[in-house]
Amino acid sequence: MTTSSIDKKTFIGVIGLGIMGSSFASNLLLQSYDVHVHNRTKKKARPL
């Protein structure tokens, strides 16, 4: 068997941007991960 040289990109999703979710998403963004977020209101997602 041979190994593939295709680069896989990791996508991380965060649902809920309360105290824990926003901290989690912020730290992932600082480490250059692609982060997709969802929250009931857009207001909490604006700082990210």
N, C-alpha and C positions, 0 to 999 in steps of 0.2 A: 504494500500500500504506500502511496505517496501522500505527502502532506500538501495542503493547498496553500498557496501564497496570497490568497485573497484576504485583505484586511477587513475585519469585521468592526463595525462601529456600534458602540453600546449607547442605547438611548435609555434614559432613566425618567420615570414619571413620578410626580409627587401629587397626591390628592389631598387637598386641605392645606391651607397656608396659615395655620395657627402658629403658636409659639414654636412647636416642634417642627412642623412642616416647612416653615419659612427658614428656620435655621439650617435644616437639612438641605434644602434647595440652594441656599446661599453658599454653603460650604462646597457643595458639588460644583456650582458655577465657578467658584474661585479655583477649583482644581481642573478647570477646563472640560468638564463633562457637558454633554448636550442634555439639558433638562427640560422636560415638558411638565407644566403645572396646570392644575385645575382647582378652582375654588368657586364657591357659590357667588362671590362678588369679585369684580375686577379690581377693586380698590387695593386689596392685599397683594395682588400680583404686580402692581405698578413698580414698587421699589426693586423688584428683581429684573 
